[in-house]
Amino acid sequence: MSITSHPILTTVLMLAASNLFMTFAWYGHLKHLGAQPWWIAALIAWGIALFEYLIQVPANRIGFSVMSLAQLKIMQEVITLAVFVPFAVLYMGEEVKMNYLYAAACLMGAVYFIFRS
């Protein structure tokens, strides 16, 4: 079986990849371009965000074929946190905080209510 025969798995993997690009586009400039004018950071971020959209748009189309819009959105939020926390800690050097765990618990509640039948 190929990955394309599993639309939810395909969607999750593609959204995780697109989210990685998005996270770098939104926050990577804070680490590397602090001395540059904001518009330089914006142009670089737009360039990175192009790759995010090239993955995210088809991922959402695939996901929407088997999930509701609300399910797709909540799944994206879970993926966002799952990508952001390692980025913040490992790449940006932020401390691990209990708030990340609390946010994850709240999102798990959202997942439960959106995906229950």
N, C-alpha and C positions, 0 to 999 in steps of 0.2 A: 504494500500500500504506500502511496506517495503522500507527502505532506499536504498536497492540494486536495486530497480526499478527506481531510480533516479540517474543515473551515474554521472551527474555533481555535485549534492549535495554530493554524496558519495565521489567523488574526492576532493571537497573543504574541507570537514571535515577531510578526511584522510591526505591531504596535510597540513592542519593547525596543526594537531597533530604531523606529522613528522617534520614540521618546528619548533615547540616548542622544540623538542628534538635537532634538528640541532642548534638552537640558543643557547641552554645551552651547547652543545658540543663545539661550536665555541667560546663563550664568557663567560660562567659561571666560567671557571677557572681563569679569570682575577680578579674576586671578592674573590674567596676562595683558590686558590692555588698559589698566587703570591710568596710565600716563598719557594715553591717546585721547583725542577729542571723542565725544560720544558718537558722532556721526561715523567715525571709522569703525567703532565697535558695532554700530547698527548695520553698516554695510557688510561686515564680516558675518554678523549674526544672520542677516538675510541670506547670505550665501550658504551658510550651514543649514538654515531652515528650509531651503529648497530641497535638500535631500530628505529632510523630515517629511515634507509634504509628498514627495515622490513615493514614499513608503506608506505614509499614513492614509492617504486617500484611498488607494486600492485595499488596504487593510480594513478600513471602515466599510467599504463596499462588500468585501467578502464576509465580514462579520454580520452585516445587516441582512445577509441572506439567511441567517440562521438564528439571529438574536433580535430582540426589540431594541429600539433606539436607547431606551433607559438602561438596558443591560449592557449595551455597548459602551455607554458613557461611564457607568460605574466600573466596568472592567478597565477602562482607560485610566480612571482615577487610581485604581489599585496598582496598575502598572507604573503610573507616574510616581507614586510613593516608593515602589520597589526599585525604581531606577534612581530616584532622587537621593534617597538615604545613602546608598553606597557612594554616589557621586559627592555628596556633601562631606562625608566622613573621609573617604579614601583620596579623593582628588582635591577637594577644597580645604581639607584639614580641620573640619568642624568636629566638635566633640559629639559622641553618641549621647543622645538625650532620651529620657523616658517619654518625652512628648511624641517621639517617633512611634513608640509602641502604642501610646494612647490613640494616635491618629490611625494607626493600622487597625486597632480594635474597632474604632468607629467605622472605618471603611468595611471591615468584615460584617458589621451589622448592616450596612448599606447593601453589601453583596447578598446577604441572607434575604433581606426584604425584596430586593429587585429580582432575584433569581428563583424565589420560592414559587411553587405552582398554585 
